[in-house]
Amino acid sequence: MGITSGLVLFAVIWAMTFLIALPIRVQTQGDLNDVVPGTHAGAPEHHHLRKKALWTTLVAAVIWAIVATIILSEWISIADVESWFRAGAWRDGDTDG
């Protein structure tokens, strides 16, 4: 794995982790009974983005280290992944209709 592919892998893992972390501990305007006229009650009042970005970076770094180790040590190779998908019924192009 090259530097560019390692950075792309980290960016993808970070983005997926951040999307999972976004709804955690969000306090909406409706929760706080402080709805600003013209906004939805579900609009976030306190979103804690700085904390979430920091935690996302830490968690993504751990996940990236595990995935990079698996890729670089070739515990799971591309041939393994290809064999998993070749063994299915869709290999011959069979469809149900």
C-alpha positions as CSV (number, residue, x, y, z in Angstrom):
1,M,0.0,0.0,0.0
2,G,1.4,3.3,-1.0
3,I,1.2,6.7,0.7
4,T,-1.6,7.9,-1.4
5,S,-3.7,4.8,-0.9
6,G,-3.0,4.9,2.8
7,L,-4.2,8.5,3.0
8,V,-7.3,7.7,0.9
9,L,-8.1,4.7,3.2
10,F,-7.8,6.9,6.3
11,A,-10.0,9.6,4.7
12,V,-12.7,7.0,3.9
13,I,-12.5,5.4,7.4
14,W,-12.6,8.9,9.0
15,A,-15.6,10.0,7.0
16,M,-17.6,6.8,7.8
17,T,-16.7,7.1,11.5
18,F,-17.7,10.8,11.6
19,L,-21.0,10.1,10.0
20,I,-21.6,7.5,12.7
21,A,-20.6,9.9,15.4
22,L,-22.7,12.9,14.2
23,P,-26.0,12.0,15.8
24,I,-24.5,11.0,19.2
25,R,-25.3,13.3,22.1
26,V,-26.9,16.0,19.8
27,Q,-29.2,18.4,21.7
28,T,-31.9,19.8,19.5
29,Q,-33.8,23.0,19.9
30,G,-36.9,21.0,20.6
31,D,-35.1,19.1,23.4
32,L,-34.2,22.4,25.0
33,N,-37.5,24.1,24.4
34,D,-35.7,26.9,22.6
35,V,-37.0,26.8,19.0
36,V,-35.9,29.8,17.0
37,P,-38.7,31.0,14.7
38,G,-38.3,29.8,11.2
39,T,-36.2,26.7,12.1
40,H,-37.2,23.1,12.7
41,A,-37.5,21.8,16.2
42,G,-35.0,19.1,15.3
43,A,-32.3,21.6,14.4
44,P,-29.2,21.0,16.6
45,E,-28.5,23.5,19.4
46,H,-25.4,21.9,20.8
47,H,-23.6,19.6,18.3
48,H,-20.1,19.3,19.9
49,L,-18.4,19.1,16.5
50,R,-14.9,19.8,17.8
51,K,-15.1,16.9,20.3
52,K,-16.6,14.6,17.7
53,A,-13.9,15.4,15.1
54,L,-11.2,14.7,17.7
55,W,-12.8,11.4,18.8
56,T,-13.4,10.5,15.2
57,T,-9.7,11.1,14.4
58,L,-8.6,8.9,17.3
59,V,-11.0,6.1,16.5
60,A,-10.3,6.3,12.8
61,A,-6.6,6.1,13.4
62,V,-7.0,2.8,15.4
63,I,-9.3,1.3,12.8
64,W,-6.9,2.4,10.0
65,A,-3.9,0.9,11.9
66,I,-5.8,-2.5,12.1
67,V,-6.9,-2.4,8.4
68,A,-3.4,-1.3,7.2
69,T,-1.8,-4.1,9.2
70,I,-4.1,-6.6,7.6
71,I,-3.5,-5.3,4.1
72,L,0.3,-4.9,4.5
73,S,0.8,-8.3,6.1
74,E,-1.4,-9.9,3.5
75,W,-3.4,-11.8,6.0
76,I,-6.3,-11.2,3.6
77,S,-5.1,-10.8,0.0
78,I,-6.9,-9.6,-3.1
79,A,-7.0,-13.3,-4.2
80,D,-8.9,-14.2,-1.0
81,V,-11.4,-11.4,-1.6
82,E,-11.9,-12.5,-5.3
83,S,-12.4,-16.1,-4.3
84,W,-15.1,-15.1,-1.8
85,F,-17.1,-13.4,-4.6
86,R,-16.4,-16.1,-7.2
87,A,-17.9,-18.8,-5.1
88,G,-21.4,-17.4,-5.2
89,A,-24.4,-18.3,-7.4
90,W,-24.1,-15.0,-9.3
91,R,-20.9,-16.3,-10.9
92,D,-22.7,-17.9,-13.8
93,G,-25.0,-14.9,-14.3
94,D,-28.0,-16.8,-12.9
95,T,-30.9,-14.5,-12.0
96,D,-34.3,-15.1,-10.7
97,G,-36.1,-13.2,-13.3
